[in-house]
Amino acid sequence: MRIAVVGAGGVGGYFGARLAAAGHEVTFVARGRHLEAVHGSGLLVRSPLGDVRTSPGSAVDSVARLGPTDLVIVAVKLWDTEDIAVRLASSEAGDAPVLSLQNGVHKDDILRRHLPADSVLGGTCFISAFIEEPGVVRHNSALQRMVLGARHPGQAPVVQRFLTACREAGIEAETSAEIDRVIWEKFVFLVGLSATTTVIRRPIGVVRSHERSRALLREIMEETVALAQASGVALDDTFAERQLAFCDTLPADMTSSMHNDLENGNRLELPWLSGGVADLAARLGVPAPRNRTVADILSPYVFGAAAG
């Protein structure tokens, strides 16, 4: 397949490099020193599952430079989604199916505002990876799972083709007939983990071991479940409690990318996580006081340390 990966960070870099190693034609859209390194020496992924390096010259600086493409994978930070969608719409890759592996539940709605609605596939992923240095992505564990779904019958062929490509590349991948439910399930956990670890500024082990912070984690996830239900997604009333039990199985030192971004003075995805929950809940008349408080506390840091 001819695959464009917009965003060569932990998620896009890892999956794109695996697909390239399996023989697919992968072009990364990157920026800055990372772009220079990938263009000059290829992208190196260091992983417990085996290291891979892409060929030099496999990166461009803009979606405007993409040619005809079989699939576009969007893996940029959420604040860049609208700009990427606008640029994609006017590019040679603008008619290609698009798969967002970004966090949250807002991503596909943003893409559909600028791209044909029937071109936006459903998908999410489960992985811990980050840019270690320019041109190098570090994959932290054996987890590297992707779930895909067709929202329209016409999307089924490309979903199946990409599923085959992933499996050829050694990526754990599966399809779901209820892809929006899967995306919301991940969102419940992600909102809880990101909100608590970032506000408390400690990893999950600390959060879950204290009565009040553990209750905060559960209540943040319960609000997100209630929002999913109000949005027409069938999550049952016990889902947050089961996610809390899942949090008990995680490594004690595990944290969230938003916590890392706060510690490093980077911009936060808060408006699409707890902030997004609070805003959508307000529109639907669903109470979300815990998520609103998290969004208020972290609001000075949304644009990075300089804004604080």
C-alpha positions in Angstrom: 0.0 0.0 0.0 1.0 3.6 -0.5 0.5 5.0 3.0 1.0 8.6 4.2 1.7 9.0 7.9 1.0 12.6 9.1 2.9 12.9 12.3 6.0 10.9 12.8 6.0 10.9 16.6 5.5 7.9 18.9 2.3 6.6 17.3 2.8 7.5 13.7 6.5 6.8 13.7 6.2 3.3 15.2 3.3 2.0 13.1 4.7 3.7 9.9 8.1 2.2 10.4 6.7 -1.3 10.9 4.6 -1.0 7.7 7.6 0.3 5.8 9.7 -2.6 7.0 7.0 -5.0 5.6 7.5 -3.5 2.2 4.8 -0.9 2.0 5.5 2.6 0.6 5.3 4.8 3.6 5.8 8.6 3.5 6.0 10.5 6.8 5.0 14.1 7.2 7.2 15.6 9.9 8.8 18.9 10.9 11.9 20.5 12.3 15.0 18.5 13.4 12.9 15.3 13.4 12.1 15.8 9.7 15.7 16.5 8.9 16.9 13.3 10.7 14.2 11.1 9.1 14.8 12.5 5.6 18.6 12.1 5.9 19.0 8.8 7.7 15.6 7.2 8.0 13.4 6.8 11.1 14.8 4.4 13.7 12.4 2.6 16.0 13.9 1.0 19.1 11.5 -1.6 20.4 11.5 -4.7 22.6 10.0 -6.4 19.6 13.0 -5.6 17.5 14.5 -2.4 16.0 13.6 -1.2 12.5 14.9 1.7 10.4 13.2 3.2 7.4 15.0 4.2 4.2 16.4 7.8 4.0 14.2 10.3 2.1 10.9 8.9 3.4 9.7 12.2 4.8 8.3 15.5 3.6 7.5 18.7 5.4 3.9 19.2 4.3 0.8 17.2 3.3 0.8 19.5 0.2 3.8 17.4 -1.0 2.0 14.1 -0.8 1.2 12.3 -4.0 -1.7 9.9 -4.7 -2.1 7.7 -1.6 -4.1 4.6 -0.7 -4.5 5.6 3.0 -3.6 8.6 5.1 -2.9 7.9 8.8 -3.3 11.0 11.0 -1.2 10.9 14.2 -0.6 14.5 15.0 -1.5 16.2 18.3 -5.1 17.1 18.5 -4.6 20.9 18.2 -3.2 20.3 14.7 -6.2 18.3 13.4 -8.1 21.1 11.8 -5.1 22.5 10.0 -4.1 19.1 8.7 -7.7 18.4 7.5 -7.8 21.7 5.6 -4.4 21.0 4.0 -5.3 17.4 3.1 -8.5 18.5 1.4 -6.5 20.5 -1.1 -3.7 18.0 -1.6 -3.3 15.1 -4.1 -4.0 12.8 -1.1 -7.3 14.5 -0.4 -9.5 11.8 -1.9 -7.8 9.0 0.0 -9.3 7.2 3.0 -8.2 8.7 6.3 -7.5 6.8 9.5 -7.0 8.9 12.7 -5.0 7.2 15.5 -5.2 10.3 17.7 -6.6 10.4 21.2 -10.2 11.3 22.0 -13.6 11.3 20.5 -13.5 14.7 18.7 -10.9 13.8 16.1 -13.1 12.3 13.4 -15.8 15.0 13.7 -13.0 17.6 13.0 -11.8 15.7 10.0 -15.3 15.2 8.6 -15.8 19.0 8.6 -13.2 19.3 5.8 -13.0 15.9 4.2 -15.7 13.6 2.6 -17.5 12.0 5.5 -17.4 8.6 3.9 -13.5 8.8 3.7 -13.0 8.9 7.5 -12.5 5.4 8.8 -12.9 4.5 12.5 -9.8 3.6 14.5 -7.8 3.7 17.7 -4.6 2.3 19.0 -2.9 1.2 22.2 0.8 1.8 22.5 3.4 3.6 24.6 6.0 5.2 22.3 7.7 8.6 22.1 10.4 10.5 20.2 13.6 9.8 22.0 15.7 12.1 19.9 15.4 13.5 16.3 15.0 10.5 14.0 14.5 8.0 16.8 11.2 6.6 18.3 11.3 4.6 21.5 8.7 1.9 21.9 8.3 1.1 25.6 6.7 -2.3 25.8 5.3 -5.2 23.8 1.9 -3.5 23.5 1.2 -2.3 19.9 -2.4 -2.9 19.1 -4.7 -1.2 16.6 -8.5 -1.5 16.2 -10.1 -0.5 12.9 -13.7 -0.2 11.8 -15.7 0.7 8.7 -18.5 3.2 9.3 -19.9 2.8 5.8 -20.1 -0.4 3.6 -17.9 1.2 1.0 -15.0 1.5 3.5 -14.9 -2.3 4.1 -12.4 -3.1 1.3 -9.7 -0.6 2.5 -10.2 -1.6 6.1 -9.6 -5.2 5.2 -6.6 -4.3 3.0 -5.0 -2.3 5.7 -5.7 -5.0 8.3 -3.8 -7.4 6.1 -0.9 -4.9 5.8 -0.8 -4.5 9.6 -0.6 -8.2 10.2 2.1 -8.6 7.5 4.0 -5.9 9.5 3.7 -7.8 12.8 1.2 -5.2 14.2 -1.5 -6.7 16.4 -4.6 -5.5 14.6 -8.3 -6.3 14.5 -11.5 -4.9 13.2 -14.7 -4.0 15.2 -18.2 -3.6 14.0 -18.7 -1.2 16.9 -15.6 1.0 16.4 -17.2 4.1 18.0 -17.9 2.2 21.2 -14.2 1.0 21.2 -13.0 4.6 20.8 -15.2 5.7 23.7 -14.0 2.9 25.9 -10.4 4.0 25.4 -11.5 7.6 26.0 -12.9 6.8 29.4 -9.6 5.3 30.5 -7.5 8.0 28.8 -9.5 10.9 30.4 -9.2 9.3 33.8 -5.5 8.6 33.6 -4.5 11.9 32.0 -6.6 14.0 34.3 -5.4 12.5 37.6 -1.8 12.0 36.8 -1.5 15.5 35.5 -3.4 17.3 38.3 -1.7 15.3 41.0 1.6 15.3 39.1 2.3 11.7 40.0 2.1 8.3 38.3 -0.9 6.0 38.5 0.5 4.0 41.4 0.2 7.1 43.7 -3.2 8.0 42.3 -4.8 4.6 42.9 -3.3 4.1 46.4 -4.9 7.0 48.2 -8.6 7.0 49.0 -9.5 10.5 47.8 -7.4 10.5 44.6 -8.7 7.0 43.8 -12.3 8.3 44.2 -11.4 11.2 41.9 -10.1 8.8 39.2 -13.3 6.8 39.4 -15.6 9.8 39.4 -13.8 11.3 36.3 -14.3 8.1 34.5 -18.0 7.8 35.6 -18.7 11.3 34.2 -17.1 10.2 30.9 -19.2 7.1 30.8 -22.4 9.1 31.4 -21.4 11.4 28.5 -20.9 8.4 26.2 -24.3 7.2 27.1 -25.8 10.6 26.5 -24.0 10.6 23.1 -25.7 7.3 22.1 -22.8 5.0 22.9 -23.8 1.9 24.8 -21.4 1.7 27.7 -22.9 0.0 30.8 -23.1 1.6 34.2 -20.3 -0.6 35.6 -17.7 0.3 33.0 -15.9 2.9 35.0 -15.6 0.5 38.0 -14.1 -2.1 35.7 -11.7 0.5 34.3 -10.7 1.3 37.8 -9.9 -2.4 38.4 -7.9 -2.3 35.2 -5.9 0.6 36.5 -4.9 -1.6 39.5 -3.1 -3.9 37.0 -0.9 -1.1 35.5 2.7 -0.6 36.4 2.9 1.8 39.4 5.2 4.2 37.5 2.9 4.5 34.5 1.8 8.0 33.7 0.1 9.9 30.8 1.5 11.8 27.9 -0.4 14.9 29.2 1.5 14.6 32.5 4.8 14.4 30.6 3.8 17.4 28.5 3.1 19.4 31.6 6.4 18.4 33.2 8.3 19.4 30.1 6.4 22.7 29.6 4.7 21.6 26.4 1.3 22.3 25.1 -1.5 20.1 26.5 -4.3 18.2 24.8 -6.6 19.2 27.7 -9.3 20.9 25.6 -10.0 17.5 24.0 -9.7 15.4 27.1 -11.2 16.6 30.4 -11.9 20.0 28.8 -13.6 18.3 25.9 -15.7 16.1 28.3 -16.8 19.2 30.3 -17.7 21.2 27.2 -19.7 18.4 25.5 -21.3 17.5 28.8 -22.5 21.1 29.1 -24.0 21.0 25.6 -25.9 17.8 26.4 -26.9 18.7 29.9 -24.8 16.0 31.6 -23.1 16.9 34.9 -19.3 16.8 34.7 -18.0 18.8 37.7 -14.8 16.7 38.2 -13.7 17.1 34.6 -14.6 20.8 34.7 -12.5 21.3 37.8 -9.5 19.5 36.2 -9.9 21.7 33.1 -10.0 24.8 35.2 -6.9 23.8 37.3 -4.8 23.1 34.3 -6.1 25.9 32.1 -3.0 28.2 32.7 -0.8 25.5 31.2 -2.8 24.6 28.0 -0.4 26.4 25.7 2.7 25.4 27.6 4.8 26.7 30.5 5.2 30.1 29.1 1.4 30.7 29.4 1.6 30.0 33.1 
